[in-house]
C-alpha cells in the first residue's frame, strides 16, 4: 500500500495516470457549454437593463462554470441533462427579453448565431459542434486576443468557484455575479479590443480577492479564531470515513452525524486546514489526516479501507477508481458515486460500518498547521526589525519531490542577511518562518495582509515564489502585480489546469519569471 510504505505526497494524479492533459472530447463538451453560458449571460444582462434579475439562473450559471472541469467524471446522461438545463435557461431568458422589448415598444438587440440544440441532440453531435466552434474561434481572434481571452476565462472560473462556496450562505453577491456575466458576454463578439479583455481581467481579479476575504471571515466566524495545532497522520484500528476536498461545512455535517457512532473520521486534501480551527479540534471522532497532498485522490482513495465523502464544489479525479464506497454532497454525482440527499448521511455511515476498516493502523509523523495570532505578529515584527536585504515569500504547494529538491538547494544558497516566509516547505532554519495553512487561499491572503502591514507589498525587498499552479493562480498573480509586487516567480502548471502556451504568454504579458533552478533564480535577483 502506497500510504503505508512510502511518501504518498510525492505522487499526484498526473504521475499516477501517466498523463496530465484534457481529452479532445472533454474540450469539445466544455466549448459547447461555454457557448451556451456566454449566450445566457448576454440575455441576463439585457434583462437587468429592465431591472429583471434572474437570481436562480445566475446561480445555476455560476455553479456550472465552477464545475465545468469535472465533466470527465459524469455519465453521458448527466452531461446531456446539464446541457438541456442550461439550454432551457437560454431559451427562457431570450424569450423573456424579446417579450419585454415588445411590451416596452423598444428595439431588441438579439444575438446572432444562437446555438441550437434539440431534444434528440446526441453527445456526438455536441462534440462536433465543439470542434467546429473551437476552430472558428481561433481563426477569428488575433494573437493577443487569444491569450487574453484564455486568461480572462481562467479568472471567470476562479471567481465562480469562490462564489459557489459562498452561495451556500444564501448571501447576495449581485455586483460580483454581474462582473462574471460581463466577462462571459465579451466572448459573444469576435471584435473585442484587447483592452476590454484586460480591463475585465483586472476587475475580476479584484473581485476574487474580495471573495477570499469574505471566505476567511466566514471560516473564522463559523469555526473560531485560527489556532496552531498538531495534526496526526497516523491511523488506528477501527472503521473509518474519509472526507476529501475543501468544504468545511460538509466536514461539520459529517462530524455531527457520527458523534454517537464508533467511527473514526479522517480529513484528506485541503481539509487539512480544519485541524487549525477550534470547532474541529473539539470533535471526538476526528482522528487526523490521511494522505499528505491535495492532488493524490487516486492513491489516497484506493488505499483507504472505508467510506469516502467528496465535498461540494471539488473537481476530484475519480474516473479510474473502484466504485461503491464513494459519496458526494454535490448536486450532481459523478458516475458510480452515491449522492447524499437532504443531508442524510446514513448511506455513508452504513458503508463505513460494512467496510473492512483499518485492521492494524500505522504510526506516522505529525505536522503542525495554523498559527497563533499573537505569536505570528511577534514573528513578523522580528523580521521587519531585522531589516533583511531580501525577504522570500514561498508557496503554497503540495510538498512534492521536486519542491523538496528545489528548496533544499534554494535554502542552502540563500545569501546572508536574507529571510524566507514559507507556506510550504519547512527547512527548520532560523531565518525561515514556516506557516502551514494547507493550501487554503483565503487564510493565506489573510496572513499575507498581516505581513504587508509591516513590509509593504511594493517593497524591493520582497520576492514571491509561487510553487502551486492552479485555476486561482493567475488571479492571485494579477492582484500581486496590481498592488506593486516586483519580483514574482511561478512554477510550471500541469496542462490539465492551464495550457502551456497560455502560461507562457501570461508570464510574458505580466513580466513573471518561471521557476527554473535555485542558482539561476537567485541570480535574477542579483545574487
N, C-alpha and C positions, 0 to 999 in steps of 0.2 A: 504494500500500500504506500503510495507516494507520501501521504501525510505522516505516516509512522516511520518512514525510512529515510526521508530526505527533506530538504527545504522546499516545500511546495510553492512558496512565494517566488522561487527562482524560475517558475514556469508561468505561462499565461495561456489563454485560449488560442492565441496565434501559434505558439510553439507546439501546443498540444495537437492542433489540427494540421500544422504544417503549411498553413496559408492564412493570409490576413487581407483578403480582398472581397469586394462585393460582387456577387454573381450578376451577369448581364440581365437575367430575368428580374432580380430584385431591383436593379437600377431602373428597368423599364416600368415596373409597377410604381416605384416611387415617383418617376417622372409624370405618369398619368395622374396619380393622386395629387401631385403638386399643381398640375394644370387645374384640376377641379377646385382645389383650395384657393388658388390665386384668383380664380373667377368668382368664387363665393365672396372673397374679400372685396372685390370690386363692387358687388351689389350691396354688401353690408355697409360699405362706406357711403354709397349713394342713398341708402335708406336713412343713414344717420343725418344726412343733409335735411331730411324731413322730420328729424327728431324721433326716428323709429330705431329702437335698439333691440336687436335680436340676441339677447344675452345667452340663451341656451345654445344657439347655433355658433356664437362666438366661442363659447367654452368647448363645444364639440370640435371646432376647427383647431383651437389651441392644443387640445388633447391629441388630435390626430397628428399634428406636427411633432409633438413631443415623443410619440411612439412610432413614428414613420420608419425609423431604423430597425424596428423589431419585426418587420413584416416577414422576415425569413422563417420565423417560428410559428406562423399562422397557417391554418389549413386553407385550401382553395375556397371552401365555402365561407370561411371567416373573412378572407380577403375580398371576395365578391360582395359580401354583406357590407363591409366598410365602404366599398366603392358605391354601392347602392344608396347607403345612408347619406353620404356626402353629396352624391349627385342629386338626390331628392332635395337636400338643403339648397343646392344651387338653383334647381328649377323653381322652388318655392320663393327664394329671395328675389330672383329675377321677375317672377310673376307679380309679386307684391310691389316691386319697384315700378313696373310698367303700369300697373293699376293706379298707383299713387300719382304718377305723371299724368295719366289720363284724367283722373278726378281733379287734379290741380290745374289742368289745362296748360301744361308745360311740355316742352320737347324732351324726350328721353334720350339719354346717351347710352344706347345699348351696345354691348360688347360685340365685336366682330369675331369670327372664328370660334364660336362657342363649341365646346366639346359636346359630343353626343354619345350617350350610352343607352342601350335598350335592355328590356328585361331579360332577353336571352343572350346578351353580350357575354362571351366566354372569356376566360382568363387569357387564352391565346390571343384573342382579338385585342385585349387590353395591352398585352405585351407588344403587339405590333404597333399600336398607337404610340406607346412609349418610345420605341426605337425611332419612329418617324419624327416625333417631337424633339428628341434629343439631337438628331441630325439637323433638323430645321433651326433649332435654337442656336446651335454653334456656327451655323452658316451666317446667321443674321447679326450676331454680336461681334464687335471688333475685339482685338487682343485684350485691351484693358477692361472692357466691359465684362468679358467672360470671367476674369479673375475677381473683379469687384462684385459681380453677381454671386459667385460661389461663396465669397467671404460673407456677403450680406445674408445669404441663406444659412450659413453656419450660425450667425448671430441670431437669426429668427428662431432657429432650433433651440439655442441656448436659453433665450428669453422664454420660449414656450415651455421648456422643461421646468424652469423655476416658477413660472406662472401656474402650471398644473399642480405643483406641490402646494402652492398657497391657496388655490381654489377650494381645497378641502376645508378650509376655514370659513367658507362662504363669504369671503371678503370681496369687495368690488374693486377691480383693477381696470376700470374703464379706460383711463388715459394710456396705460401701457398696452392693453389689448389693442387699442386703436393704432398704436405705432407698429404693432406686428402686422395688422391688416394693411397699413400704409406700405410697409416693406414688401409684403407679398404682392400688392397691387402694382408695384413698379414693374413686375415681371409680365404684366399684361400688355406691355408695349416693348417693341424691339428698338425704339428710338429714344431710349432714356439716356440723357447725358451722364457721363461718368460721375460728375459732381453730385448728381442726385443720389446715386448709389452710395457715394462716400458720406454724404450728409445723413442719410438714413442709418448707415452703419454706426456713426457716432452717437446718434440718438438712442439706438437700441443698446449700444454698449453701456450708456449711462443708465438706461432702464434696468439692465442686468445687475448693475451694482446696487441700485435701489432695492431690487428684489432680494438680493443676497443679504442686505441689511435687515430687511423685514423677516427673512427666514431665521437669521441668527437671533433676533429679538423674540421671535415666536418660540424657538427652541428653549431659550432661557426662561421665558415666561411659563412654558408648559412643564419643563423638567428640572428647573432650578439652575442657579449660577454654576458655571463650569468649575470643576474641581480637578485635581491631579490624582489619578487613580492607577492602581496596578491591575493589569488585565492578564488573566491566566490563559495560556494556550494549551493547557493540559486537558485531558479527557478522563472520565472516570466511569466505572461500570454502571450502566443504567440505560433505560430507554431515553430517547432524546429527540428534540426538534431543532432544526437549523433554520434561522431566519436570515435571509440574504437580501442585500440591496442597500437602501439608504433611508427608507421611510421609518422614522422613529415612532410615528403614530401606530403603524402596523405592529411594530415590536411591542408597544404598550398594550395593544389589544390581545396579542398572544399571551403575554405575561398575566394579564387579568383573567384570561380564560383557563390557564393552567395552574393558578395559585393553589388550588385544592387537589392537584394531581401530583403523583410521584413521577414527574417528568423533568428532565434537565433541558434547559434552553441554551443554545449557543448562537452567537451572532456570527455573521460572515460578511466579507466585503467591507463597504464603507460604514456599516453599522458598528464597527469597532469604536466609533466615537461615542456610542451610547454609554459606554463604561465611564465616561467623564462627566455624566450627569447624575446628580444625587438620586433622582427618581428611580433610575435603573439599578443603581448600586444597592438600593434597599430591597431589591427583589430576591426572594429565596430561591426561585427557580433558575435565575440567570447565572450560569456557571462560569462562562468565559467565552472565548472567541475561537472559532475553528477556521484554519487557513489564514495565511498572512497577507495575501494580496487582495486586490479588488477586481482582478481580471481572471481569476482562476476557477470559474464556475465548473468547467468540465472536470477538472481534477478534484476539487473540493466536494462537489456533489456526488461524484462517482465513488468516493471513499467514505462518505458519511452514512452510517448504518441506521438512519432514522428517517422521519418525515421532514420535508423541506418546504418552507414557505418563501415564495418570491414576492417581495413587497411591491407596492404600487409604483408605476412610472419608472420601472427599471428595465432597460433593454438587456436582458440576460441571454447569453448564447447557450441554448439547451438542446439544439437540434440533434446532437449526437449522443444524448443521454438516454439511459433506461427510463421508462415512464412508469407511472403507477403510484409514486410516492411524492410527486411534486404538486404543490398547491399554489394558488395566487389570489390576491385580493384585487387584482386589476379587473377592469370592466370586461376586457376581452382576454380569455385564457389561451395561451399558445397550445399547439397540438399536444395532446397527451397530458396536459396539466389540468388539475381539477380546480374549478373556480369556487372560492369561498363566497357563499351567498348570504347577504344580510348579516355579515359579521358573525356567522355561525361557524365556529372553528371545530365543531365536533368531528367532522371527517379528518381533519389534520391530526387531532388528538388521538383518534382511534387508529389511524395509520401508524403513528409513532408507537403506540402500545403493541401493535401487531408486528412491527419491525424487530429485527434481532437486537438492535441497540449495541452499545459498547460492552463487549464481554470482559475486557481487562482494563482498558484505559492506558494512556501514555502520559508520562511526565515530560513536559516541555518548558522551556524558559518563558518567563512572563515578560511583559513590556509595560512601559509607562505611557499613559495617554492623558491629554488635557493639561491644565495648568491651574495654579492658584493666582488670582488676580494681583494680590499684593506682592507675591514673590516675583511675578513676571515684570511688574512695574519697577521693582528694585533692580532686576537684571538689565532692563532696557536703560535705566538711568546709569547703571555701571558702564555699559557700552558707550553711551553718549559722553560720559565723563572721561573715559579712556581716550576719546578722540582718535580712533584708529584712522590710518591713511585710507583704508578701503573697508567697506562692510559688504560681504557677500550674502544675499538672501537666496536661499536654495530650497527648491521643491515647489509643489508637493508631488509625491510619487509613490508607486509601489517600489519596494526595495528589491530590485532585480539584480541578477549577477552583474549586468552591465553598469548599473548605477553604483553598486558597491566598488567595482574595479575603478570606475572613473573617479569617484570621490576619495577612495583610498589614496590614489595618486595626487588628486587635487589638494587634499589637506596636507599631504607631505610636502607639497610645493608652495603652499600658502606663504607669502612673504611675511617677514616680521612686521609688527605694527598693523596687522590686518585682523579682522574678526568675521565670523560667519554666524548667521542665524539660519538654522536648517529646519525645514518642515518635513524632512525625510531622513536621510542617512545620519546616524549618530556615531561620530568617531570617538566620543568620550575624551575630548580635548578641552583644555582650559579656555581656549579662545574660540570655542564653538558653543553656541546656545542652541540646543535641540528642543523643538516644540512639536510633539506628536499630536496632530489634530485629525489624523486618519482620513485625509483627502476630503474633509468637509469644507467646501469652498466658502460657505457663509461664515464659519468660525475663523477661517484663515484670513478673510478680508477684515473681520472684526479685529483680529490680532495685528494685522499689518497697519491698520489705522492707529492703534496704540503706539506702534513703532514710529510711524510717520509724525506723530505729535512731538517726538523728541529728535528725530532725524528726518528732515524734510525729504519727500519723495524725489524732488528735483535736484538733490544734492549730488555733486560729482563723486561723493564717497560711495554711493550705492551702486551695486551691480547685481542684477537679477538672473539667476539660473533656474529656468522653468523646466523641470525634468519630467513633467507629465503632460502629454498632449492629448486632449480630448475635445469634445464639441464646445466646451466652455473656454478653452484656451485662447482662441482668437479674441473673444470678447474681453478677457482679462488683460491681454496684451494691449489692446486698443485703449483700454482705460488707463493702464500704466503710462502709455505714451501721451495720452491726453493730459495727464497730470504732471508731465515733465520728466518721467523716468528716462535716463540717458542710455544706460548700458543694459540691454536685455539679450539673454542667450536662451534659445529654445531647442529642446531635444527633437529628434525625429518623431514623426507621427505615423502610426500604422495606416496603411492605405484604406483599411476598413473604416477609419474615422475621418481622415481628410486626404483628398487626392494629393499625391506628392507634387504635382505640377502647381496646384493651388498653394500648397505650403511654401514652395519655392518662391512663387510670385509674392506671397504675403510677406515673407522675410525681406524681399527687395523693396516692396512698397512702403513698409513701415520701418525699414532700417533695423532689422532684427538679425542678430548673429546666430548661426547654428552651432550648437554644442558639438565640438569635434574631439579634441583631446586636451587634458588639463594644461599641458605646456603651451600649446598654441593659443588656447583660450585666454590664459593669463597674459600671454604676450600681447594680445589685442588690447588688454587693459593697461599695458605699459610695464609689465613685469617680465 
